[in-house]
């Protein structure tokens, strides 16, 4: 059974940093396109960052480029999102996502709140 469990969210002041983690069980993270999404109240879920299967190519939403870094620990089946220079508009529930072919999986999300 596949399970993605996010952690590391919390309340932080504007300009601060957080590191989110996603622990993957039941899948080999290196074989999946792994992504972080976020959803703010009243808004649609949006893609924040992705890391490809195999060659670890990364991609970021324009709103987080230069501030967020996605990485993966294949040996321990972990996905990370390092978030620096946080802004109030980064406030959202952050979700881990894993996709391989027609198989997709979501975590339950972790809340990030950035105070001004």
N, C-alpha and C positions, 0 to 999 in steps of 0.2 A: 504494500500500500504506500502510495506516494504522499509525503507530507512536507510542506514548507512552513517553517516557523520563524517569523520575524521577531527581532528584539532590538533594543537599543534606542527606542524612541523616548521622548520626554519633553520637558519644558526647558527652553534655553533662551537667553537674551539675544537680541539682534546683534549680529557680528560674531556670535559664538559658533561652536562646532559640535557635531555629533557623528557617531559612526553606527550605522545600522548593520545588523547581521541577519542573514537568512540561513537557517540550518535545513539542509535538504536530506530527507530520508526516503529510501526506496527508489532513488534515481542517481545516475552518475552525472554530476553537474557539468563535467567537461563535454558531455555529449549533447548538451542542451544550449539553446539560446536562452541566456538568463537575463532578466530585466528587472528594473525597479519602476513601478508606477506610483502615482499618487492621486488622491482625490480629496479636494477641498470641499467644504460644505457648499451645497448648491451648484457644484461644478461637476463636469464629466471627469472620469478617470483619464489621466494623461500619462504618456510615457516619459520617464525622466532620464533613464540611462539603460544601455544594453551592452552585453559582452557576448560575442559570438562563440559558438562551439568550435573547438579545434584551435584556431589561431588567436583567440582572445582579442579580436578587433572590438574596439569600444565605440560607442556613439552616445551623444548627449543632446537633450533638448537645449535650444538656444538659451533658455532662461537660467540654466544651471552650468553652462560651459565655463570652465575656469574655476568653478567653486566646488563642484562635486566630482568624485572619482569612484568609479565602479571597479571592483576587483573580485577575484575568485580564488579560493583555496581548494584545489581539486582533491588533494589528499584527505581533507577533512570535510568535504562536501559542504563548503560554506561559500556564501556570496556576501559581499560587503558593499556598503555605500558610505563613503567618507564625505561628509557635508561640512564645508567651511563657509565662513562669511554668510551665515544664515540670515535671511530676511523674513519679516512677518509674512510676506506672500508665499513663503515656503511651507507655511502651516498647512498640514494635510495628514490624512492617513496614508502611510506608505506601504505598498504591497510588493511582495516578491513574486515573480512569475517565471515559469520554466516552460519552454516550448521545444518540441522535437517532432517534426512532421505534423501529424494531426493530433498529437498529444499535447495538451496544455494543462498547467496546474497553477493554482494561486495559493498564497498564504492567507492568513486571516487579517493581516495588517498590523501596523504599529503606529501610534499617534505621535506626530511631531508638532509641537507648538512653539512658535517663535514670538516672543514678546518684544514690543517696540520700546 
